């Protein structure tokens, strides 16, 4: 299960998801990445942050994970997507 955080001030994956990861992880592998520009991310190159960059980053992660990730949760979009 991949959990994506929102984009408000001070937000990070650990801040958003720490309370629920233990319960979810009893039945799922949980991955909670930080979007570019949040938490501990650093690219080493100039990046324009925003929805396009965050989407590209998330899609690259999902591509890398492949079929092992079948569930996606999101705080700001108020949605959960499941499937392959």
N, C-alpha and C positions, 0 to 999 in steps of 0.2 A: 504494500500500500504506500503510495507516494502522497505526502501531505504538503500542500503549498500554502504559504502564509500570505497575508495581505501586504499592503504597501504604506501603512501609516507610520508616523514618527516612532522611532525606537523599536520597530517590529523586527522580529527574527524568528527563525523556526523554533528555537528552544523556548522563546517567550510564549509563542502561540500554542505549541503542541506538547510541551513537557507534561502538563497534567493528564493528557489522554494517552500518550504513547505507551505507558505500562499496560493499560487495559487492552489496547488494540494489539499490542505485540504478543499477547498470549495466544493469538490465533493467526496473526499475519506477520510477515516481514515488513517492517516499517522504515521508510526512508523519508526524512524531513529536511530537504535542502534549503539553504538560504538563496533567495533571488540575488542576482548581481547587484552589488551596492548595499546589501544588508548583511548583518551578522558578520561572519568571518570571511566573506568572499573577497577575492582580489584577482584581477585578471592580468595585471602587469602591462596592460596596454590601454590606450584611451578608449573609453566606451561611453556611448550615450545611453543612459539608463532610461527606462520607461517600459511600457507594456510590450512593445515590439522586442526589445532586448530580453525581457523576462520570459516572454513566450518562446523565443528561440532557445534560450537557456534550458527551459523546462522540456521542450521537445527534444533537444539534444540528449538530455538525461534519460528521457523515456526511450529514445532510440538505443542508447547504450545499454539500458536495462533489458530491452527486448521483451520477450514474452513472460519473463519472471514477474513483471509488474502488471497487474490486472485491475487495480483499483486506484482511483485518484480522488483525494479530498482537498477542498479549498476553503479558506476562511472568507475572503472577500467576495468570491463569486457565488457563495452560498450554494454550492453544487457538489455532488459526488458523481463520478463517472466510473462505471465498472465495465469490464469486458476485456477483450483481447485486441 
